[in-house]
Each structure stands twice: as structure tokens, then as C-alpha cells.
């Protein structure tokens, strides 16, 4: 779980490090995976995600900061542990998708990229991508 940086470089490597940092396991009962939330499906799912994440955001962001600083984050209880793993996995897969599309980032900039995506970008876009990521893995299982 620790922010250990093996000697890999490029977008795929940067994303892979995030995607395996915390074990991600599906949460089939996640509220945003239910069939009927509101009349308008996507906004209702995103809102359900936001409502579940909100009480845990501070603890999750502290864990992210600790990981970024190379400190072992505390073990979080469910659903915070799930939301942390989902955040890392979602951002990791997003960064891996940049491979071949954008020039590889200098290794020295990867920690700043992690911070930007795991904190700033997630606050604005995370719920949409988190719902999409968990919904797509749910669809493949069912």
C-alpha cells in the first residue's frame, strides 16, 4: 500500500502503480448500482455516490496525503476503504489510458500528477468516473 516507486516510467506505469496501491474489490450493494434511484439515471447515480462519499471524504483525503508522503495510511472501515480503493483504481486506469496518447511524464512530475488527480481532479470529476468505473465492472459481472 505504501507509495513505493519501482523503476517504471510512462503513463501506463504511473497508472498501474495507483491501480494496485489499494486492493479493489467490487461492492455489489453500492447504492449507485441500484436500478432505480431517480428518473434521470446518471445524475441520480452520481448523487448517490456523492452522498455515500461525503461523510468519509476527509479521512480518505488524509489517507491519500499520507500515501503521497510515503507514510502507511491507516486502515479505513467500509465504505471508506472501498471508496479509497475505487479512487486509486479509477485514477490509475485513467492515467494508463494516456499511454501512447500523450508524451510520457517526467518521473519527477509523477508525484504532482498523483496529487492533482487523486485530490483536485477527483473533487470535481471523481463521482462521475467512480460511478462509471464501478458500474462497468458491475455490468461485466452480471
N, C-alpha and C positions, 0 to 999 in steps of 0.2 A: 504494500500500500504506500510505502514511502516514495517520495519523489526522487527515485534513483534514475539517473540518466545514462543508460547504456550507450555505447558508441554507435548510434544510428543517426542518420540525418535525413532531412527532407520532410515533406508534409505527411507522407504515409507513416514514417517513423514517429513523428510528433503526435499524430493522431492515435497511433497504436499504443504508445505509452499511456495516453489518457484512458483509452478504452479498456485497458486491463488493470488500471490503478486500483479500482474497487470492484469486487465481484458483482456483476449484474445478474439478477435472477428475476424473471417475469413476476409481476404481481397481477394475477388474472382478475382479482376483485377490485382493481383500481377504479375509483368512481368515474373517471373519464372514459373507461372502457364499456360502461353500461350502454345498452342500446338506446334508451330514451332518457335524455337529460333535459333538453329544451326542444322547441320547434325547429330551431336553427342549429343543426348538428355541430359544426366546428366551433362556433363561439361558445356553445354550451360545454363542450368537452374542455376547451381551454380554460373557461371559467372554473370548472370543477377542479382542474389541475391547480389553478392559482389558489383556490380555497384550501386544498389539501396542503399545498406547499407553504402557504403564508405563515402558519404558526411555527414552522421549522426553519425558515429562511435564515435567521440569524445564526443558528447552530450550524447549518450547512455551510454558510459563508465563512464562519470561523474555521471549520474543518478544511475548506478549500485553502484559506490563507495559511493554515498550518502545513498542509501538504505542499503548497508552493514554497514555503520556507524550509522544507526538508524535515519537518517535525511530524512524527506519527500522530495523526488526528485521533481524537477519542472515538470509541465505538459508539455509534448512534443507534438509538432504538428505532424500530419500524414505526412509521413510514419514512422517517428522516434518512435512515440508512439506504433505503430503496431510492429515494429522491437524489441523494448524493451520487450513488452509482449510476443512476439514469443520466444525471447531468454530465458526468465524466464520459460515459459511453456515447451519449448523443454528440457531445462536442468532439470527442475522439473520432467518431465516424465522419463528422462534418469535415474535420481537418484532413482526414485521409482522402476525402473526395477532392481535395485541392491538388493532390498529386498529379502531375502531368498537365495541370491547367495553369498553374502559377509557378514562377521560379521558386526553387526551394528556399525557405527562410534561412538566414544565417543562424547557426546553432546558438549564438549568443543572444539572439532575439526570441528564442522559443519560450523562455520563462515569461516574458512580457506578453507574448501571444497567448499563452495559457491564461494569464491573469485577465487579459482583455476578454477572452471568450468565456471563461468559467465564471466571471463576475459581471462585468459591464454588459457584454453581449447577452448573457443569459437573462439578466433582469429585463431586457426589452423583448427578446425573441425566444427565450428558453421554453416558456409554456407551450408555444405553438410547435416547436421542434420536439419537445419532450412528449407531447401528446401524439405527434406523428410517429415518432420512433417506437413508443410503447404500443401504439395501435397497430403499426405494421407488423411488429413481432407477434402481437395477439392474433392478427389475421392469418399469419402463416401457420400458427399452431392449430387453429380451429378448422 
